[in-house]
Every structure is written in C-alpha cells, then in structure tokens.
Amino acid sequence: MFDRPLPSLIDLAIVGAGPQALTLVTHILQKRQKFRNRFMVLDPSGTWLEQWRHQFKAQEIPHLRSPAVHHPDPDPYSLRRFAENRSMELFPPYDLPGTELFEDFCGEVVKKWELTDRVYPGKVSQVLPIQWSQKPRFQIVLTDGSSLIARRVVLATGAAVPNIPQWVEEIRTPYPPSSLCHSQQVDLRLIKDLSGEDIVIVGGGLTSGHLAMGALKRGAMVTLVVRRQLRERLFDAEPGWLGPKYLKGFEGEDCWYGRWEMIKQARDGGSVTPALMLQLRRAARQGKLRILENTEILGAVWKDEQWRVRLNGEVSLMFNRIWLATGTQFNGHEDNLLTDVLRIYRTEMINGLPVLDENLRIPGSQCFIMGGLAALIVGPVARNLSGGRMASDRLVKAIIKPNTMLPLGIS
C-alpha cells in the first residue's frame, strides 16, 4: 500500500494500475532504474490489477486467451519458469495461463520490481493541462478534491465504454436493475442459485460463453442470442498481428480510416475458443442451452415480473433476466479524462480513436495513451497483454530519453 502523502509534483503520473500499466513500469525500470522515484501510479483500489482480478473472478474465467509469453514482465520466459511446478495450470494448445497462476505470477513481478507500495489509492476525475512556472504541465485532480502536478501523464485506464444495443435504450417499462445488465455488472460469485430461471445472453463472444457456463452451473436454462453464426477462434485477433507479418502493411497504410477498417476486420466481432465451444455445444445437446444464431432482438418489455423479448422472425420469448455480453468500444470523446486534454490539444479523431504520434502521445502534448485507444498506432491487439508490451516499447523510448531526464526544478 502507498505509505506516503500525495506528492505535489511528479515527473510522470500513470493513471490506472492494470496489466498494461504494470507492463509499462517494469519496462521503464528495466531500462532506467533511476526512474523509480520520478513516477507514481494512481488507481482507486490502491493496488495492482484489482479491476482485472475482479472481472476474471466475476465471470469465472478459468484461463487467459493469451499464450504464456504475454505478460507484464520484460522477460518473455519468466512466466514459464514461474509455472515449472504448476504445469497443470498451463492450458493447451499454447500454454494459456490459468487465472490463478497469472495472478500469482503478477504478484511475483510486483515484488521483483519492488512495486508493492507504488499505487496511490485515488480515483482521477480530471486531467487538466495548465501552465506551471511558465511550462506546460498537467494538474491531476482526484475525486476527493486533492491534486498534484505532473510533467507527463500516461492514461492506462482501459477506458472502454459498454456497447448498449438500441432496443435497450428504447425500453419504457420500469424494471428491476438486476433483471437487465451488461456483462461488466454481472458477478457470478454473488449469484448462488438460478434454478428455474430462464436467462437470455446477448452476444457471441468469449464473455457470453463464460456467463452461459456460469448460469448453467447454477441451474438456469440459458438462451444465447447471436447476431450471426457462433464462431470459433483460438485468439481474438490473428497471431500475425503481433509482428511484422500483418503490422508492416498496417503501418504502411497512411490513411487513418484505412487503419480503422483494418482494426475492425482483424477483431471482427466476438468469437469463442475451441475449448469453450465444445462445452457450449455439449450443453446444447443436453437440452440445457439454446443457441439462436443469425438472430437479433428487436425489443423487450418487462411485464408480470418477466421479460417479453421480441426477436426477428416475429418470435417472442419470455425470460427472467437479460445479460448483455455485447462488448465494449473505445471512444476518446466519451473518456472524461481526455475532455480537457483534447480541448487544449486538438487531435484528429477517427471513429472515436485519437490519432497519436509514434510514441503514443497526443500530438503537441506530454499526454500518452495505452490500451484500446492507441489502436491506430499499435494495431488491433492494442487492448491485449501483447499490445501492452508493444505500447511500452514505444512509450519507454520517449519517457527515458536523455532530454526528459533533465531536473524538474522539484526538490
């Protein structure tokens, strides 16, 4: 836990303490140990990976979708070494780390790089570009009213906005909040028994599959509504996007809208892993799960403690709960931490994604972005663990280069 008061001035403020922020910090320290006292990490939880941990446990996700070489430590093989006596927790076909194994490993990474007390427990509400001693700086304002001044800031918050279908926005009948929620609000650990309940899960991605299995385990009858065919893929984007095979063409595309189309096509909506598909098909054969492919919901009405859901083809079905596994989108216009930055540093936006420089800076500023919002530069895997490493490679070059190590005028 952070055991010092909030400093008034800092060289680098990193907002968010997820896997990408941890990746950045370890990569900075690998190159420049002296940088240890020049940065701080801010996250409401005051600890590393809290949001990641919550999401994986809430949806009972057994293992990651990324192979064991993708993780926050600069040494790509350190997770494999850590797992030497826990090989049962590396899942085929590409040694996908079990959730607990990955969590324990990240705990070791935090210890190894002496980062246990580096996360300040504060929620950032505003990143405000200011002039301080006639130099451009950022005022980082926290929800409790406290603030600090940073020379540079990295936004590593995840910053994804839930996709809410239009028909949900059109519901006029009041309904209990627990009867319709986005997957980000579903915590399977808090639901003990669903016997006798009919649940419809909207979406054909990995999240919908995990939630379906969780609901089946608790005795529910589950219907999966998928807009197109349920698709099976090992990874959410082809492995070629991790290296020059596809990235060369991506980086050679000088039209930003062309790049956005490439990102969209590479991710191409949701898919489930072969292992999960096997479980879903088995449940369908046993009559516990109904999979409605090429199906869309047109509307829903809450009446007599139930949902009447209207599907294409003039079909109506009754359900007790609706879970939206409709994914998230990255939109800089809807990220309140970017509001003031984009007002001062006007930046071209392509369907919500900012056009950054090659070091992932908002042009003209010292505000850097990691994660899905950096996809126009990093590529389709920007939001993944591998994207965190690719982003860190770009960021580190800008953060530790000699002219950024000049004294701040701060004692």
Steps between C-alpha positions, in 0.01 A plus 500: 500500500617855423643621832588861415289814459399599150792699355425846364725453195609197299673438168271222376147415617360165381122480531382141545667196657399220265720258303597766245611752764701227677660407166601861441652543846710181483626596154595851619690359801675240287648782292548761771491398869563863599152581374344327803442824691384702202161336445188404688200282419145603592211254529186500720588156638849598619628168368612338175256317267193537725256564214650217293473264798139599564397448135658154470354376830158658441466313170676184626751508215728196546796614290629778278462504124863615452795254500745493791752729328260796535515658846624816677863392562766604245638143490259308271593163656464595867139375522597159363778475760258606773260224384760220504334329798149597391494369144138382546405868506628558146217410266540358146564564221734796563561489876222743590554595866230418753347806667649421844840421353506832313388691809768337716762566234405869481534512880857371458567762230382775738736366772793452263483861379424630854168652398281390791460853637496691172122532443337801661134427596324781315248528219600757240207720396678752277825540305535873444772652280642808680795739491720456807807725537436590135532136392228264375399256771193296601295543814377155604182553703364219723136447600580595862607847379875447543731547203860486380691648210664264250738583221375202301204267530421152366134398483491122548146469631350257250236769432259270314134601475235223514313441172130536579267390215245750372203285608615529863495881474141475373364304801234715667368264768677524841684180597721378788866587429610139560269373223694673220870573522815524295754221551727746686235520774448124533688339790438125500652472849200688641243274328462171686201341329316558171286185505178546305616822336516566126787728405574647160861599431554734206828469310727241341835572665707342773317691776160367392641146505645539851178651634295223336709231671475686832120525475466132396709396799248681723202316350369755249363430155708716266434641154789651304391754240773553239465755221683272256651151523675409825865498398792303634843662514799435722595868534295819467734619222732299275853446645639672188396830663770452766783549252602625157286246310192725523633811675723593206198550279313673783781748562534554126134608480515880514122553503373496860156383389673215315673402824171516690344261247797262540455503880127432464555211259781347707288484817182429300256489790495224759611139490542215748795268551479139377496371860206721596316421177522130592336570837225713344417242232489225763259705716287563190483127424394435860212745457624745765613765253326640194718678243312733266736598220434768235253646747447852625288644779259765372351606833421401858223578750505429875156373605376274780855458640629371166656623179309453177777511239412551134738339249526530123269257326205622712593275791448602865658318794473546878803538728574585863828676426685659210880513506667714234833350395511757222858607558653842543629769270778755531392857447723791597202737481340311791812480720464780754872494579569606141240779488729785608807360328318482164360849552853644532683262265264460208549157348351325200255227605413202282172342616593578860867403478757782538779539243811480722866546414733198472573513875124494576486867599211730423690720250654811652445378857666279759184293543551136396233234449515120537235236432220490246507875436853461359388252234559729198874480578544167684252301290204268574660338808550838675262406783663158565801398712713487186376850412620617841853385419489655153375828648766491773775466239377823340439686826829411666697655213330834562486483880866420580681673214771739633318830450212379714734424791584869555433633854138597556576781736348281768688419816 
